[in-house]
Amino acid sequence: MGNSDTHLEGQIGIPHTVVLAEELSTAAILAGIREKS
């Protein structure tokens, strides 16, 4: 999991969080958050 801010026109400085997940589902996203690197 990581975080940053976007540098796209009209969205500069908007924070976002990135999670590595196996698929786009609630269960997979929560598993990605819980997994330890």
C-alpha positions, -999 to +999 in steps of 0.1 A: +000+000+000+012+035-007+001+070-010+009+101-030-007+131-046-018+134-082-001+157-108-029+156-134-042+189-147-071+201-126-062+176-098-028+188-086-022+179-050-053+157-045-042+128-023-048+092-032-040+058-018-028+028-039-035-008-028-021-039-046-051-063-049-057-094-069-090-080-083-114-051-079-135-063-050-139-053-014-125-086-001-094-084-024-087-047-014-090-055+023-067-085+018-042-062+001-043-037+030-038-065+055-010-083+037+024-076+051+053-070+027 
